[in-house]
Structure formats: structure tokens, C-alpha cells
Amino acid sequence: MPRATRPVPQRRPAALPAAGGLLALLALAPPAARPEAADHVNRSPEAHTAVERALAWLAARQNADGSFGREFDTAHVPVATTSLCGLAFLAEGNLPGRGPYGRHVRAAAEYLLACQKHSDQGYIAEPGYGGGSRMHGNGFAVLFLAELLGMTHDSADGPAVRGLREALVRAVRFIERYQTPEGGWNNEPNTAAEEGSVMPTQAQALRAARNAGIKVNRLTIDAAVRYLRHCALDDGGIRYNLETWRTTYALTGAGVASLCFLGEYDLPEVRRGVEFMAGILEGEASNDGWRRRRRGPHQSFETFYATQAFYQAGGPEWIRWWPRLRREILARQNADGSWDDPYCPEMGTAFHTLSLQVPNQVLPIFQR
């Protein structure tokens, strides 16, 4: 049968239970009893060494203004890249005035706070913003600054943390203001359609802000949970948006992680989602698809959110697949400590470094 006339499989969204189960508690607290993986699964001397090498490489790449990334990168998005690099330093306990990379954290925070001064709407975007995605960048910036606030309690000396709380309040209000009526977000404000890769950046930003003591509108949380549940399919996959049936390992990982960020660890969509992801990995492990697909253009994004989805959901999938995923991450690291990325090597290196740091639980957002 020709491709154009091949029937499209009918895949129904997963059924939603009663409306009372839709409301996410704003406290966003994880379940009290969540099984922990054995220490040998979470800890790895090889991963620790890889992280040290990556941080040294990143530190040498920071620009004079505190940002990361180069203008000639395929995706020159310094706000997002700087935020992710700052998070990688934070995840090893580096804070302004503390740790070998404390000054790099301070410089990154100073850069991001300066970027917000150019906006009358509160979002954090580079001066003369001309591309990329404001929602992605602002979400990553809120995540980094909220983690910094939570880890320092806004009490460290110096401009890197002065005014953090006020800046975060404005940036969080921007996220709330530009949520679509359906409950998702797009790359840019004032656009109606949803973009699947934006959801985890906003959900994680809101969770980090709430953890740091910033008020988050409960209606925003409820709408995001409702949207994600409508995107979930019976087979466990989570689709790109409500207008398509397309779903992938990466999109499902982002969706499962988002539900966990929003406090919904025990929804059936979370369990079905990680089982869907594990099924894909099981199939790839038996042929050459594993190594081949894991080198796609969105590999860094996929690795970051899939790792968090498996870890936050817990259960046998994490114990079975994390050692294999970790080996794949380590095998891809370059001799200089970086990871390749078709868009921006600093961003790709930060994503992979953070993935290795997830089970260490130094960042509050990684704790479950």
C-alpha cells in the first residue's frame, strides 16, 4: 500500500478518572514512601570523574559577561545555555563564595538578572532577543535562579543573589500569564498552540520556584496536569500536543517528568509512561537501534528528561535501565570533558552533566 494511503492507527487518549483526582496539591510534595534504588545503582566513580571533567571544560568556556555559548552556535540561546551550565555547577554544591566554581555561579546569576532588566513583562531573555524561544529560556532561568535561592536562602553576599526573590516573582508571573487556555505553553507568549518541549521547562521552573518559597497559582498547576493527562495515550506514550498523535521516547519522558514536577507521582499516566519508555529501550537493546537513535539531534534534551522521568517515578525501571543509560552517556563524552551537540556544545554538555548528577540529589529539584 502506498505511504500516502496507509491508514493511520487510531490511538485514544487515556481515560481520565473523576474530576476530583485532577487537582494537584500546590505543596507539590512527593509521596512519603518512595522506594530508593540500591546505592550501587545511583553512585558511580566513573560518573563522578566525568562530571568533574565536564565542569572544568564548562568553566573554561564562560564568557566575560557571565554567559555561556557562542554567537556562531547553531542555536545561540545564551539565557537557556547559561542557566543549564549554572545548574551543573550548583549540582556539585558550588555556591557564590563556596566551591571551586562558586564565582562561575555568581557570574551566571548576574548575567541572567541583568537580562531581566531589559524586559517590561518580567521574562528573562538576552538583550536584543532575536530568536530561539523566550518560554524555554525563561523557564530554564527560573529553574536555575530558584535553585540558587533555595540553596542560599537569599543570604549570600554579593550581587549574584541580591534581588533574586523579586526577579523570580516577576518571571513566574510571566509563566502563569502566558499559559494557553488548554494548559500548555508555546515557544513564544501570545500564541495559542502548544509546543511539547516547552512543558517540562515550565513545570520544572514552577516546582523549583514553589520549593524556594515563591507563590505559584494553583490554577496554573491544575491546568498543566489536566493538559498532560489529555496528551497521554492508552499505550503509555505522551504526545507532542493535543493536535497530533505523534509521540516518542523523548516526548514521553518529558511528559512523565512534568507530571512528577507538578506533584503527580502516582497517576496512572506516570506508571504507563515509564513502562512505555522501558518497552522502547527493551526493543532497542536487542538490536542496533539503541546506539543509532541515541545519537539524534535532540539527544541531550531526551537524556535529561528521560533520566528524571525514570528517577522521579522510581520502581524497577530505574534500577534496570539507569546503569545502561549511564554507560551510554559516559561513552559519548569527549576526551576534553565535553559532549557533542548539534546546536550548542555548552548546552549539550550541561544537559549530560546534569543527567549524571540527578541521583546525587544535591539540587532540591532532583530530590524525591
Secondary structure as GFF3:
##gff-version 3
##sequence-region A 1 368
A	DSSP	three_ten_helix	3	5	.	.	.	ID=ss1
A	DSSP	three_ten_helix	19	22	.	.	.	ID=ss2
A	DSSP	alpha_helix	39	42	.	.	.	ID=ss3
A	DSSP	alpha_helix	45	60	.	.	.	ID=ss4
A	DSSP	alpha_helix	78	90	.	.	.	ID=ss5
A	DSSP	alpha_helix	102	116	.	.	.	ID=ss6
A	DSSP	alpha_helix	134	152	.	.	.	ID=ss7
A	DSSP	alpha_helix	164	177	.	.	.	ID=ss8
A	DSSP	alpha_helix	198	211	.	.	.	ID=ss9
A	DSSP	alpha_helix	218	231	.	.	.	ID=ss10
A	DSSP	alpha_helix	249	261	.	.	.	ID=ss11
A	DSSP	alpha_helix	268	285	.	.	.	ID=ss12
A	DSSP	alpha_helix	289	293	.	.	.	ID=ss13
A	DSSP	alpha_helix	299	313	.	.	.	ID=ss14
A	DSSP	alpha_helix	316	332	.	.	.	ID=ss15
A	DSSP	alpha_helix	345	357	.	.	.	ID=ss16
A	DSSP	three_ten_helix	358	360	.	.	.	ID=ss17
A	DSSP	three_ten_helix	364	366	.	.	.	ID=ss18
###
